[in-house]
């Protein structure tokens, strides 16, 4: 991603790019005598390449550089679930902090055949029981995207999603004990953040910011962030790849920062885990973050039994 997006006006580097990692979270909670399972950010990388921004990257760098050098494929949603011991039918809900780059047709199926993936019949859902939880505002804006947002969405891929596979929400939603979606508009019109209360305290995830240190830039080991915070007095540095509602995004980041508990590893930074995380992986691309939460795994994943009990 471009550095002026991720670090907005705090950029101070010769490199025009930053390196990112997309994160998926598996969240489980107990309620009504059973385990509920949510997948947060199950991005299907192969289908997200239809996003205009990625298409233009491929045009600029060519197929080989785009897929082998400036991006790296780590694994599939299906593969990670298998590793975690979960089956597709175990997933009750999927959600995204917003619908940028997403194409969920294979996850929840379609009402009509799809020329590119299933030309003869509608797509059968990979997750037979999962429903998409999405803010009504995020869904309703799809046919009417602001020009500043169009490079990030694939609105046509949502036209044939069955409505009975969607749960529309408005504002904050308590999913179950210790799990909620907090309405945090700004990066997009209908953005929400995952908030979970765990054995290590409260964690928040969204794409409003790209690193924990963007939520405490005055403490950052990255000089550009620290001096920018000092110069402006800003509490947070937004992920500025959409500028439609910048002030609201700033407010949402402050809200996320206040809700999250301090990191146990370094209490200067909040337990905000960005869904698109600034990563030091690729040495040739851009500056590196000074702090990361790395892998966050709390508790053990359970496989819900069909009768509602636990394995
Ligand atoms: Zn986004």
Boltz pocket constraint, residues with backbone or C-beta under 6 A from the ligand:
constraints:
  - pocket:
      binder: B
      contacts: [[A, 98], [A, 100], [A, 152], [A, 187], [A, 207]]
      max_distance: 6.0
